[in-house]
């Protein structure tokens, strides 16, 4: 991944950890899972995040799939 994208993901994961989420998960992925599981966090944040990333259809779902498939891992760890 490009350097700027790595920084963005790191900041995203930091924000998620500061909000009591898993330190290696993005807010987008967490929001998708939370909405899927009927939690308030997801009902509140998933729609807002998807609007912010309007150019990527179903952004939070795509972020969740990327987490599951470990696409953000460095190739050194695959």
MDAnalysis code that builds the backbone (N, CA, C; Angstrom):
import MDAnalysis as mda
import numpy as np

u = mda.Universe.empty(234, n_residues=78, atom_resindex=np.repeat(np.arange(78), 3), trajectory=True)
u.add_TopologyAttr("name", ["N", "CA", "C"] * 78)
u.add_TopologyAttr("resid", np.arange(1, 79))
u.add_TopologyAttr("resname", ["UNK", "UNK", "UNK", "UNK", "UNK", "UNK", "UNK", "UNK", "UNK", "UNK", "UNK", "UNK", "UNK", "UNK", "UNK", "UNK", "UNK", "UNK", "UNK", "UNK", "UNK", "UNK", "UNK", "UNK", "UNK", "UNK", "UNK", "UNK", "UNK", "UNK", "UNK", "UNK", "UNK", "UNK", "UNK", "UNK", "UNK", "UNK", "UNK", "UNK", "UNK", "UNK", "UNK", "UNK", "UNK", "UNK", "UNK", "UNK", "UNK", "UNK", "UNK", "UNK", "UNK", "UNK", "UNK", "UNK", "UNK", "UNK", "UNK", "UNK", "UNK", "UNK", "UNK", "UNK", "UNK", "UNK", "UNK", "UNK", "UNK", "UNK", "UNK", "UNK", "UNK", "UNK", "UNK", "UNK", "UNK", "UNK"])
u.atoms.positions = np.array([
    [0.843, -1.180, 0.000],
    [0.000, 0.000, 0.000],
    [0.888, 1.244, 0.000],
    [0.401, 2.306, -0.579],
    [1.166, 3.553, -0.552],
    [1.323, 4.070, 0.883],
    [2.377, 4.822, 1.094],
    [2.687, 5.354, 2.425],
    [1.514, 6.134, 3.014],
    [0.890, 7.027, 2.232],
    [-0.212, 7.860, 2.741],
    [-1.403, 6.999, 3.154],
    [-1.635, 5.903, 2.431],
    [-2.742, 5.019, 2.795],
    [-2.427, 4.266, 4.089],
    [-1.173, 3.863, 4.253],
    [-0.761, 3.228, 5.508],
    [-0.992, 4.164, 6.690],
    [-0.664, 5.440, 6.520],
    [-0.876, 6.415, 7.594],
    [-2.364, 6.575, 7.909],
    [-3.178, 6.646, 6.880],
    [-4.614, 6.794, 7.079],
    [-5.183, 5.598, 7.838],
    [-4.779, 4.398, 7.463],
    [-5.257, 3.193, 8.148],
    [-4.792, 3.195, 9.606],
    [-3.556, 3.599, 9.846],
    [-3.033, 3.653, 11.218],
    [-3.820, 4.635, 12.079],
    [-4.137, 5.796, 11.528],
    [-4.922, 6.790, 12.267],
    [-6.330, 6.266, 12.527],
    [-6.904, 5.615, 11.521],
    [-8.236, 5.022, 11.651],
    [-8.250, 3.977, 12.764],
    [-7.252, 3.107, 12.785],
    [-7.171, 2.078, 13.816],
    [-6.947, 2.687, 15.198],
    [-6.169, 3.755, 15.272],
    [-5.959, 4.439, 16.541],
    [-7.276, 5.003, 17.065],
    [-8.039, 5.648, 16.191],
    [-9.337, 6.182, 16.607],
    [-10.253, 5.066, 17.099],
    [-10.241, 3.951, 16.412],
    [-11.060, 2.820, 16.835],
    [-10.632, 2.332, 18.221],
    [-9.335, 2.230, 18.445],
    [-8.842, 1.785, 19.752],
    [-9.206, 2.785, 20.847],
    [-9.114, 4.080, 20.538],
    [-9.478, 5.105, 21.521],
    [-10.968, 5.047, 21.883],
    [-11.777, 4.530, 20.960],
    [-13.218, 4.374, 21.209],
    [-13.546, 2.970, 21.720],
    [-12.558, 2.325, 22.333],
    [-12.709, 1.014, 22.979],
    [-12.912, -0.131, 21.991],
    [-12.400, 0.033, 20.771],
    [-12.465, -1.036, 19.783],
    [-11.160, -1.799, 19.727],
    [-11.116, -2.799, 18.870],
    [-9.902, -3.595, 18.689],
    [-8.821, -2.722, 18.043],
    [-7.588, -2.795, 18.516],
    [-6.539, -1.914, 18.018],
    [-6.117, -2.176, 16.575],
    [-6.461, -3.321, 16.025],
    [-6.045, -3.630, 14.660],
    [-7.228, -3.652, 13.684],
    [-8.320, -2.984, 14.056],
    [-9.502, -2.939, 13.193],
    [-9.848, -1.483, 12.899],
    [-10.317, -1.221, 11.693],
    [-10.715, 0.140, 11.343],
    [-12.113, 0.434, 11.878],
    [-12.406, 1.713, 12.016],
    [-13.745, 2.121, 12.439],
    [-14.804, 1.632, 11.460],
    [-14.485, 1.655, 10.187],
    [-15.445, 1.233, 9.171],
    [-15.830, -0.232, 9.342],
    [-14.843, -1.082, 9.529],
    [-15.112, -2.501, 9.724],
    [-15.914, -2.726, 11.004],
    [-15.526, -2.053, 12.056],
    [-16.239, -2.175, 13.323],
    [-17.687, -1.706, 13.190],
    [-17.895, -0.613, 12.477],
    [-19.253, -0.089, 12.295],
    [-20.119, -1.088, 11.539],
    [-19.559, -1.720, 10.513],
    [-20.322, -2.726, 9.772],
    [-20.705, -3.887, 10.685],
    [-19.714, -4.422, 11.414],
    [-19.997, -5.553, 12.303],
    [-21.028, -5.185, 13.366],
    [-20.887, -3.988, 13.919],
    [-21.799, -3.551, 14.977],
    [-23.233, -3.430, 14.443],
    [-23.379, -2.866, 13.248],
    [-24.734, -2.763, 12.684],
    [-25.291, -4.152, 12.386],
    [-24.463, -5.011, 11.833],
    [-24.880, -6.391, 11.551],
    [-25.371, -7.094, 12.815],
    [-24.714, -6.777, 13.933],
    [-25.059, -7.414, 15.207],
    [-26.111, -6.640, 15.993],
    [-26.670, -5.588, 15.392],
    [-27.755, -4.833, 16.020],
    [-27.322, -3.890, 17.128],
    [-26.063, -3.484, 17.137],
    [-25.564, -2.604, 18.190],
    [-25.721, -1.138, 17.786],
    [-25.873, -0.277, 18.787],
    [-26.094, 1.149, 18.542],
    [-24.938, 1.782, 17.796],
    [-23.712, 1.361, 18.104],
    [-22.530, 1.936, 17.453],
    [-22.649, 1.822, 15.929],
    [-23.051, 0.668, 15.469],
    [-23.191, 0.450, 14.034],
    [-24.347, 1.217, 13.430],
    [-25.462, 1.253, 14.126],
    [-26.624, 1.987, 13.611],
    [-26.322, 3.474, 13.495],
    [-25.470, 3.971, 14.365],
    [-25.114, 5.387, 14.342],
    [-24.008, 5.689, 13.331],
    [-22.939, 4.915, 13.389],
    [-21.743, 5.250, 12.616],
    [-21.690, 4.672, 11.205],
    [-22.234, 3.480, 10.954],
    [-22.115, 2.887, 9.626],
    [-22.699, 3.777, 8.531],
    [-23.931, 4.291, 8.681],
    [-24.454, 5.159, 7.618],
    [-23.612, 6.430, 7.421],
    [-23.154, 7.022, 8.511],
    [-22.353, 8.250, 8.418],
    [-21.027, 7.991, 7.714],
    [-20.371, 6.900, 8.054],
    [-19.088, 6.569, 7.426],
    [-19.286, 6.277, 5.938],
    [-20.338, 5.528, 5.596],
    [-20.594, 5.232, 4.185],
    [-20.850, 6.506, 3.386],
    [-21.503, 7.498, 3.987],
    [-21.726, 8.778, 3.304],
    [-20.392, 9.503, 3.096],
    [-19.516, 9.473, 4.105],
    [-18.203, 10.127, 3.976],
    [-17.380, 9.523, 2.837],
    [-17.514, 8.225, 2.631],
    [-16.777, 7.523, 1.581],
    [-17.708, 7.213, 0.415],
    [-18.433, 8.217, -0.039],
    [-19.476, 8.070, -1.049],
    [-18.990, 7.452, -2.360],
    [-17.716, 7.599, -2.684],
    [-17.186, 7.085, -3.947],
    [-16.966, 5.573, -3.910],
    [-17.021, 4.972, -2.704],
    [-16.855, 3.524, -2.586],
    [-18.175, 2.919, -2.101],
    [-18.922, 2.296, -2.997],
    [-20.195, 1.707, -2.575],
    [-19.993, 0.707, -1.430],
    [-20.861, 0.804, -0.432],
    [-20.821, -0.097, 0.738],
    [-19.427, -0.116, 1.378],
    [-18.909, 1.064, 1.643],
    [-17.549, 1.206, 2.174],
    [-17.309, 0.362, 3.426],
    [-18.204, 0.435, 4.389],
    [-17.989, -0.283, 5.651],
    [-17.961, -1.797, 5.438],
    [-18.838, -2.286, 4.575],
    [-18.833, -3.712, 4.258],
    [-17.525, -4.091, 3.574],
    [-17.073, -3.261, 2.639],
    [-15.804, -3.522, 1.953],
    [-14.635, -3.499, 2.936],
    [-14.687, -2.589, 3.911],
    [-13.638, -2.527, 4.942],
    [-13.649, -3.785, 5.798],
    [-14.835, -4.270, 6.120],
    [-14.962, -5.511, 6.887],
    [-14.337, -6.675, 6.105],
    [-14.664, -6.783, 4.813],
    [-14.087, -7.859, 3.999],
    [-12.570, -7.753, 3.933],
    [-12.056, -6.536, 3.827],
    [-10.603, -6.332, 3.793],
    [-9.961, -6.810, 5.093],
    [-10.634, -6.570, 6.221],
    [-10.111, -7.042, 7.519],
    [-10.098, -8.567, 7.556],
    [-11.199, -9.175, 7.142],
    [-11.311, -10.639, 7.172],
    [-10.267, -11.273, 6.258],
    [-10.040, -10.654, 5.111],
    [-9.074, -11.188, 4.145],
    [-7.647, -10.710, 4.413],
    [-7.482, -9.911, 5.464],
    [-6.173, -9.398, 5.887],
    [-5.458, -8.626, 4.778],
    [-6.215, -7.861, 3.998],
    [-5.642, -7.118, 2.882],
    [-4.754, -5.969, 3.329],
    [-4.881, -5.520, 4.574],
    [-4.068, -4.401, 5.038],
    [-2.749, -4.866, 5.647],
    [-2.561, -6.177, 5.745],
    [-1.295, -6.687, 6.254],
    [-0.204, -6.450, 5.229],
    [0.970, -6.184, 5.710],
    [2.129, -6.091, 4.827],
    [2.356, -7.450, 4.171],
    [2.863, -7.438, 2.967],
    [3.148, -8.700, 2.282],
    [4.184, -9.529, 3.058],
    [4.944, -8.880, 3.938],
    [5.927, -9.606, 4.767],
    [5.258, -10.555, 5.750],
    [3.977, -10.317, 6.061],
    [3.273, -11.121, 7.052],
    [2.297, -12.117, 6.435],
    [2.206, -12.143, 5.140],
    [1.271, -13.065, 4.481],
    [1.931, -14.365, 4.167],
])
